[in-house]
Amino acid sequence: MPFIENSKRPLVRENPMLHMKQPGDRCYIIYAEMVRRWRNEPRWTTADAIHSEYVMDTEDNRFLEALYSKAPATGWNELCNAASLAWQVFFQIHVMPYEERKRKENGDI
């Protein structure tokens, strides 16, 4: 669940090594990055790139690698799991409403 308490968000962002202790903390950091990218370019191509980078290609992900270097005690598998869970929330909240608008604009299959 990426929706951690507002008071905790700056702490997790600024110093993940000290404050990224629970699964929700990890999910928050990754989800926030997904949303940032989506807001810059909300389209299916962006969703596809986010999914490819954060969920499918975790072996070569600069963002996850940088996050891991800041909080190595977290563990790589825990970060990959957080990325998968963040994707699920991101997809439901951001991508599906976009897809529904496109379905209404262009017609159903």
Residue frames relative to the residue before (quaternion, step in Angstrom):
aa qw qx qy qz dx dy dz
M 1.0000 0.0000 0.0000 0.0000 0.00 0.00 0.00
P 0.2621 -0.8172 0.4931 0.1428 3.61 -0.44 1.15
F 0.6136 0.5921 -0.3464 0.3911 3.59 1.20 -0.24
I 0.0276 0.8192 -0.5671 0.0806 3.54 0.50 1.27
E 0.7027 -0.4623 0.3263 0.4312 3.56 -1.27 0.31
N 0.5894 -0.6070 0.4111 0.3393 3.56 -1.04 0.84
S 0.6602 0.5250 -0.3176 0.4331 3.59 0.94 -0.83
K 0.6761 0.4997 -0.2877 0.4587 3.59 1.14 -0.55
R 0.5406 0.6813 -0.3840 0.3101 3.60 1.12 -0.61
P 0.6911 0.4540 -0.3167 0.4646 3.66 0.73 -0.86
L 0.6208 0.5504 -0.3435 0.4402 3.58 1.04 -0.72
V 0.6694 0.4920 -0.2916 0.4741 3.57 0.93 -0.93
R 0.6651 0.5058 -0.3061 0.4562 3.60 0.95 -0.86
E 0.7403 0.4533 -0.2379 0.4357 3.56 0.82 -1.01
N 0.8183 0.0415 0.0018 0.5733 3.58 0.99 -0.70
P 0.1447 -0.8374 0.5219 0.0733 3.59 0.35 1.22
M 0.5989 0.5925 -0.3754 0.3864 3.60 0.99 -0.72
L 0.7372 0.4035 -0.2256 0.4927 3.58 0.99 -0.81
H 0.8251 0.3223 -0.1100 0.4507 3.56 0.90 -0.91
M 0.6042 0.5456 -0.3715 0.4464 3.62 1.18 -0.11
K 0.1618 0.8520 -0.4717 0.1593 3.55 0.54 1.24
Q 0.7638 0.3184 -0.1728 0.5342 3.58 1.07 -0.63
P 0.6678 -0.5096 0.3495 0.4150 3.59 -1.18 0.44
G 0.6405 0.5402 -0.3305 0.4344 3.59 1.01 -0.74
D 0.6008 0.5578 -0.3517 0.4519 3.58 1.12 -0.65
R 0.6673 0.4876 -0.2898 0.4827 3.57 0.93 -0.94
C 0.6512 0.5195 -0.3083 0.4593 3.55 0.95 -0.91
Y 0.6250 0.5552 -0.3324 0.4367 3.59 1.00 -0.83
I 0.6651 0.5120 -0.3079 0.4480 3.59 0.82 -0.99
I 0.7058 0.4601 -0.2641 0.4694 3.57 0.84 -0.98
Y 0.6401 0.5262 -0.3161 0.4621 3.58 0.96 -0.87
A 0.6396 0.5316 -0.3274 0.4485 3.59 0.94 -0.86
E 0.6511 0.4993 -0.3145 0.4774 3.59 1.01 -0.76
M 0.6246 0.5279 -0.3367 0.4667 3.61 1.00 -0.77
V 0.6706 0.4926 -0.2943 0.4701 3.58 0.90 -0.93
R 0.6150 0.5460 -0.3490 0.4491 3.60 0.98 -0.79
R 0.6817 0.4780 -0.2877 0.4734 3.57 0.87 -0.92
W 0.6459 0.5310 -0.3162 0.4482 3.58 0.97 -0.86
R 0.6621 0.5157 -0.3088 0.4476 3.59 0.91 -0.86
N 0.6233 0.5342 -0.3343 0.4629 3.58 1.13 -0.57
E 0.8052 -0.0383 0.0635 0.5884 3.57 1.03 -0.74
P 0.0500 -0.8420 0.5371 0.0026 3.61 0.22 1.26
R 0.4040 0.6701 -0.5253 0.3343 3.54 -0.11 1.33
W 0.6976 -0.4940 0.3179 0.4102 3.53 -1.26 0.40
T 0.6028 0.5670 -0.3588 0.4317 3.59 1.03 -0.72
T 0.6477 0.5045 -0.3146 0.4765 3.59 1.01 -0.77
A 0.6450 0.5120 -0.3218 0.4672 3.59 0.92 -0.87
D 0.6434 0.5229 -0.3134 0.4631 3.58 0.98 -0.85
A 0.6651 0.4959 -0.3009 0.4702 3.59 0.93 -0.88
I 0.6415 0.5169 -0.3251 0.4643 3.59 0.95 -0.84
H 0.6669 0.4954 -0.3036 0.4665 3.58 0.88 -0.92
S 0.6531 0.5211 -0.3147 0.4504 3.57 0.91 -0.90
E 0.7350 0.4490 -0.2384 0.4486 3.56 0.84 -0.99
Y 0.7855 0.3708 -0.1874 0.4586 3.58 0.81 -0.95
V 0.7695 0.3379 -0.1859 0.5090 3.59 1.07 -0.62
M 0.7678 0.3893 -0.2081 0.4644 3.57 0.78 -1.00
D 0.8043 0.2407 -0.1006 0.5339 3.59 0.93 -0.87
T 0.0687 0.8409 -0.5327 0.0662 3.56 0.64 1.07
E 0.5644 0.6181 -0.3857 0.3881 3.60 1.20 -0.33
D 0.7930 0.2079 -0.0951 0.5647 3.60 1.11 -0.60
N 0.3772 0.7237 -0.4851 0.3141 3.56 0.75 1.07
R 0.3658 -0.7748 0.4763 0.1976 3.56 -0.35 1.26
F 0.6427 0.5252 -0.3355 0.4455 3.58 0.99 -0.79
L 0.6829 0.4649 -0.2938 0.4808 3.61 0.85 -0.91
E 0.6316 0.5308 -0.3349 0.4551 3.58 1.01 -0.77
A 0.6542 0.4998 -0.3115 0.4745 3.60 0.97 -0.84
L 0.6472 0.5115 -0.3123 0.4711 3.56 0.99 -0.83
Y 0.6432 0.5202 -0.3111 0.4679 3.57 0.99 -0.86
S 0.6544 0.5134 -0.3226 0.4518 3.60 0.96 -0.78
K 0.6667 0.4843 -0.2996 0.4809 3.60 1.17 -0.53
A 0.8009 0.1265 -0.0463 0.5835 3.58 1.17 -0.53
P 0.0265 -0.8598 0.5099 0.0102 3.61 0.62 1.08
A 0.5781 0.5931 -0.3857 0.4065 3.59 1.13 -0.44
T 0.5373 0.6386 -0.3931 0.3861 3.55 1.23 -0.42
G 0.3614 -0.7323 0.4981 0.2917 3.56 0.91 -0.86
W 0.5429 -0.6515 0.4365 0.3006 3.55 -1.00 0.91
N 0.6590 0.5149 -0.3210 0.4445 3.60 0.90 -0.86
E 0.6326 0.5287 -0.3302 0.4595 3.57 1.03 -0.74
L 0.6460 0.5015 -0.3201 0.4782 3.60 1.04 -0.74
C 0.6522 0.5057 -0.3180 0.4667 3.58 0.95 -0.83
N 0.6340 0.5154 -0.3252 0.4761 3.58 1.02 -0.76
A 0.6442 0.5148 -0.3163 0.4690 3.59 0.97 -0.85
A 0.6298 0.5296 -0.3342 0.4595 3.60 1.03 -0.77
S 0.6537 0.5113 -0.3125 0.4622 3.58 0.97 -0.83
L 0.6805 0.4738 -0.2879 0.4790 3.57 0.92 -0.87
A 0.6234 0.5285 -0.3376 0.4671 3.59 1.02 -0.78
W 0.6221 0.5458 -0.3337 0.4513 3.59 1.01 -0.81
Q 0.6579 0.5229 -0.3228 0.4354 3.59 0.87 -0.91
V 0.6685 0.4742 -0.2967 0.4902 3.58 0.93 -0.86
F 0.6404 0.5357 -0.3118 0.4535 3.58 0.94 -0.93
F 0.6645 0.5174 -0.3044 0.4451 3.58 0.88 -0.95
Q 0.6871 0.4849 -0.2879 0.4582 3.58 0.88 -0.91
I 0.7470 0.4298 -0.2318 0.4510 3.58 0.84 -0.94
H 0.8065 0.2974 -0.1372 0.4923 3.60 0.92 -0.84
V 0.7414 0.4297 -0.2519 0.4498 3.59 0.73 -1.00
M 0.6776 0.5091 -0.3192 0.4240 3.61 0.82 -0.87
P 0.6357 0.4908 -0.3624 0.4730 3.67 0.91 -0.62
Y 0.6091 0.5362 -0.3388 0.4761 3.59 1.08 -0.71
E 0.6715 0.4956 -0.2930 0.4665 3.59 0.88 -0.93
E 0.6349 0.5251 -0.3304 0.4604 3.58 1.00 -0.76
R 0.6304 0.5146 -0.3321 0.4769 3.62 1.00 -0.78
K 0.6709 0.4965 -0.2967 0.4641 3.57 0.93 -0.89
R 0.6263 0.5275 -0.3397 0.4627 3.59 1.03 -0.71
K 0.6608 0.4939 -0.3047 0.4759 3.58 1.01 -0.79
E 0.6570 0.5144 -0.3004 0.4621 3.59 1.05 -0.81
N 0.8217 0.2968 -0.1041 0.4753 3.54 0.79 -1.07
G 0.5344 -0.6260 0.4037 0.3994 3.57 1.27 -0.20
D 0.5424 -0.6243 0.4696 0.3092 3.49 -1.24 0.65
I 0.5501 -0.5966 0.4652 0.3537 3.55 -1.28 0.30
